[in-house]
Amino acid sequence: MFAMKLTVILLGALLYLVATLGWFFWAGPELLATGTTEALIYAFSGTCAWLLITFGLAVQIIKTARPTAVVGKEK
């Protein structure tokens, strides 16, 4: 079971890395170089989508690492 979880995590990390590099070194600059209004809107929305995915991934990692935080419980 551990090997399956590790494989899924590594596959997800690889997919995120490839998508990030593809966006910032291929698709994003190509859209900015085009310079049309439509291409700039696509570049802006793609960057916003990347930021949302990155934020969601960070929240998921934090929640997985620390699933239960006891709030307001006194000892």
C-alpha positions in Angstrom: 0.0 0.0 0.0 2.9 2.4 0.8 4.4 1.8 -2.6 1.1 2.8 -4.3 0.8 6.0 -2.3 4.4 6.9 -3.0 3.9 6.2 -6.7 0.9 8.5 -6.8 2.7 11.3 -4.9 5.7 11.1 -7.2 3.5 11.0 -10.3 1.6 14.0 -9.1 4.8 15.9 -8.3 6.2 15.1 -11.7 3.0 16.2 -13.4 3.0 19.5 -11.5 6.7 20.1 -12.3 6.2 19.5 -16.0 3.1 21.7 -16.1 4.8 24.5 -14.3 7.9 24.4 -16.6 5.7 24.1 -19.6 3.7 27.1 -18.6 6.5 29.4 -17.6 9.0 28.4 -20.4 6.8 27.6 -23.3 3.1 28.6 -23.2 3.3 31.8 -21.1 6.1 33.5 -23.0 4.5 32.5 -26.4 1.3 34.2 -25.4 3.1 37.3 -24.2 5.1 37.5 -27.4 1.9 37.4 -29.5 0.8 40.6 -27.9 -2.9 40.5 -28.8 -5.5 41.3 -26.2 -6.9 37.8 -26.4 -3.5 36.2 -25.8 -2.8 38.5 -22.9 -6.1 37.6 -21.3 -5.2 33.9 -21.8 -1.7 34.5 -20.2 -3.3 36.3 -17.2 -5.9 33.6 -16.7 -3.4 30.8 -17.1 -1.2 32.4 -14.5 -4.1 32.9 -12.1 -5.0 29.2 -12.6 -1.5 28.2 -11.8 -1.5 30.3 -8.6 -4.8 28.7 -7.5 -3.5 25.2 -8.2 -0.3 26.0 -6.3 -2.2 27.4 -3.3 -4.5 24.4 -3.2 -1.5 22.1 -3.3 0.1 23.9 -0.5 -3.1 23.7 1.6 -3.4 20.0 0.9 0.2 19.3 1.9 -0.3 21.3 5.2 -3.6 19.5 6.0 -2.0 16.1 5.3 1.0 16.8 7.4 -1.0 18.2 10.3 -4.6 16.8 10.0 -5.8 17.6 13.6 -4.9 20.8 15.3 -6.7 21.0 18.7 -8.0 24.5 19.2 -9.2 25.8 22.5 -8.6 22.7 24.5 -7.0 23.5 27.9 -4.9 21.0 29.8 
